[in-house]
Amino acid sequence: MPALPAAYRVSHLDALEAESVFIMREVAAEMERPALLFSGGKDSMVLLRLAEKAFAPARIPFPVLHVDTGHNFPEVIQFRDDRVADLGLRLVVASVPEAIEAGLVSEPPDGMRNRIQTPVLLAAVEQHRFDALFGGARRDEERSRAKERVFSFRDEFGQWDPRNQRPELWNIYNGRHHPGESIRVFPLSNWTELDVWHYIARENLPLPPIYFAHEREVVERDGMLYATCEFLRLRDGETPFRAQVRYRTVGDATCTAAIRSTADTVEKVIAEIATTRLTERGATRGDDRISDAAMEDRKREGYF
């Protein structure tokens, strides 16, 4: 009897990658001036690799945009600049310190600049006339992000209304918009943190060293470990100490906490994440603890 053809199988990661590549190509076909939000973090590194694959052998056909609070970890900023240089990309930096100096925003009393990123981002979108922004948000991260469509419509003020989003049937995405409106696009919507790390391992992607266990001086605040630095104001009674930690997400040093960990390789990080019951934002982002709807409130204003 003739041999039966081998079954064609697509791995879980291959299926996620194919979906994300398709989304990126759809945006490139429909939109005039897209950009990719790039912080130097793990999710934006995965987005960069997906963009490389989507448009190879050509270069990535859009710039990368970083909203810099001025309170970022120096290792991450150095990594961001190195990757942009390696790939020959155009980097657009929307600077919060420059916006404060220009009077666009005011320094918050607590020194936490996460919320004042929004008007800086919206000003950069208007200045460069970006009509689509790729972001690395995933539905498993946080409740308001679970409400997001893959194509998330923003009005002429850059604001998000969760009740005014378009249906997405199968893989049909509607990018139509009027001048001044824009779309936030989330190719990693259906990925999990574990998927991201498995992909990093498979693609051998470089990451900033703070994602892996290292010794650092920290202070415990509200049950979380914050790195002591020039941006973090110590409160009465707080005593810094050294601990073996790593970061699950990167962002503003004043609101991004570390976790105790001995995971100093990708394989150990994967094993650690496989047993955790908290998302990276729930475990390490102080800005999300302001209220139960903190992230959704910021997103309505125009946040990432």
N, C-alpha and C positions, 0 to 999 in steps of 0.2 A: 504493500500500500504506500502511496506517496506520503512523505512526511508532512505533518501539519505545520503551518507557519507559526513561528514563535509569537506569543502574545506580546502586544505592544503595551508597555507600562510606562507611565510617567510618575516620577517620584513626587512627593508632597512639595518639596522645595522647587522642583522644576515647574509644577503647576502654578505656584505662587509667583515665581519669576516671570513666567509667560504672561500671567494676568497683568503684572506691574509694567512689563515692557509694552504690552498692548495699550495700556492707559497712557503711558508717556508718548507713544507714537500718535495716539488720538489727539492729545493736547498739541503736539507739534503740527498736526495737520489742520486743526480747527482754530488755533489761537495765533495772534500776530507777534506778541511780545511776552513769552513766558520767561520765568526765572525759577531757580531752584534754591530754596532756603537751606543754607549750609552753615551749621554751627561747629562742625568738626566732631560731632557726636556719632555714636554708632549707627543710629537710624539714617542720618544724612550721609554717612559713608556708604551704607547699603544703597541709598538712592543714587549716589554718584556711580556706583558700579552698574546698577540697572540702566542708568542713562548711557553709560559707555556701551553696554550691550545693545541697547535699543537703536543706537545710531552708528555703530561700527560699520565700516572702517573709518567713517568721518569722525571729527571731533564732536563733543557735546555742543549742540547748536544754540545754547542759551547761557546767560551768565549765572553765577551763583550769588546769592544775597545773604548777608549776615547782619542781623540787628545786634550791634555790640553795646552792651550795657556799660562797658568800662570796668565791670566787676567780674570778668571772666577769669577762669583759671589760666595762668600763663602757659601751662603745658598744652592746653587746648588751642589757644590762639596760635602758638607756634606750629602745632600740627595742622591747623587750618591753612596757614600760609604755605606750608611745605606741600600739602596736597594740591592746592590750587596751582602752585608753580609746576609741580610734576606733571599735571594734566594740561597745562597751558590754558587755563580757564580765565575768564574775566571775573574778578571779584568786586562786587559792589558792597560797601560797608555803610550801613545806616547807623551813625554814631549817636548814642544817647548823650554822652558828655558834650558833644558839639551842640546837640539840641538844647541841653540845659543852658549852655553858654549863650545860645542865640535867643533864649526865652521861649522856645516852643513848648517846653515842659519844665516843671519845677522838681527839684530834688525832694523826695518824700522825707518826712521827719525821721522815719525809722531807717532810712538809707537803702531800703529795698527797692530797686529800680525795675522790677519785673513788670509792674503795671504800666509804667510810663514808656515801655517799649512800643505800645500800641500806636500812639500818634506818630512816633518816629517811623515805624513800619509803614503806616498809611501815607506819610509824607514822601517816603522813598518810592512807593508804588505810584503815586501821582507824578512825581518828578520824572521817573523813568518810563511812565506809561505802561507798566506791566499789566497785562490783562489776565495772567494766570500765574499762580505761585505753587510750585510743588512743595509739599511739606511731608515730614516723616511721621505724622501722627498715626496712631493705630487705635482700633476700637477697643482693644483690651486694656488700654492704659488708664482710662478714666471715664466716668459716666457720661459727661457731655460729649466726649469724643466718640462714644458709642452711638450718639445720635447723628453723627456726620454722614453725609453721602460721600461717595468717592469724588464727585464734582460738587463742591460746596459753594453755592452761589452767595456772593456778597454784593450789597447794593452800592449806590454811588458814594455813600459815606464809609464804605468798607465794612459795614456791619453785617452780622449774621443773625438771621431769624430762623430758628429751628422749625417754625411752622410754615415757612415759605420756601421750602426746598423742593426740588424737582424729583419725580419718581425715577428710579433707575431699574429698568426691567432687563434682566439678564446682563448683558455687557453693552447696553446702549446708553451712551452718555450725551447729555445735552449741554453744550458749551455756549449756546447763544446768549449774547448780552448786549446791552446798550453801551455807548461810550461813557466811560467813568465807572462802570460796573466791572466786576472781576470775578474770577473763579479761583478758589483754593482747591488744589488737587492732591489727594492722598493715596498714592499708589500702594502704600503699605497697610491700608485699612484692614485687610483680612489676615495680616501677619500677627504673630504673637511675639513677645520678647524672646521666647525660646527659639522660634523660627528665625529671628534676626541673628541670634548667636550661632545657630547651626549654619546659616548662610555665610556668616563671617568666617567660620571654620572651613567651610567648603571652598570659599573663594580666597582664603588666606589674606583677608583684608587687614591692613594696618589700623591701629586705633591709638588714641592718646594713652599714655601709660597709666593715667589715674583710673582707668577701667579695671586695672588689675591690682591685687593686694600689695600694699606698700605701707611703710610706717609713716605716720603723719601726726602732727600736733593738732588735737581737736578739743572741742568743748562740747559737753552734753547740754542740749537745750530742748525742752518739750519732748524728751525721749529720743532725740535724733542727735547725730554727731556731726558738728560743723567744723570745718577746718579753720584754724585761727589764721587770720591774714589781715592786711591793712584795711580791708573793706568791712570786716566783721567787728561790730562794736560789742565788746564784752559787757555783760550786765553784772550788777552787784551780786557777789556770791559765786560767780562762775570761775572755775579754776581749770586752766588748760592742762591736758595730759597727752601722752603719746600712746597711740594704739595702731594695730594692724588693721587697715581699712581698705576699701575700694569703693568706687562710685558706680552706681547702676545707670545713672543719667548725668549729663553735664549741663550746666547753665550758670546763672548768676551765683557767685560764691556766697552771697548773703542769704540765699534761700535754698541751696542745694546741699543736702546732707550726704554723708558717706555711711556705709554699713560695715560692721566688723566682718572681716573675711580673711581667709588664707588662700583664696583662689587666685593664683598668680599666672595661670595659663588659660587659654580659651576652653580647653577641655574641662578644667576644674570649675570655671564659671558656668558652663553648661550644666554640670552636675549640681551645682549650687542652686541655679535657677529652677531646675526641674523639681526641687523639693519645697520651694517657697510658696507661700499663699498670698503674698502681697505684691501688687504691681510695683514697678520702679517708682512711679510718681507717688503712690500711696505710702511707700516706705521712706522716700527721701526728699520730697518737695514740700518745704514749709509754706510756700505761697498758696498751696492748695488746701491748707488747713485753716485759712482765714474764715471760711464758711463752707457749708455743704455744697454751695453752688458757686464757689470762687472761680473755677475754671470757666463755667458757662457764662458767668457775668463778664469775664474778660473777653471771651469769644464773641459775645454779643456786641462788644465795643469795637471789635476788629482784630482781636488777638489771633495768633497763628492758627 
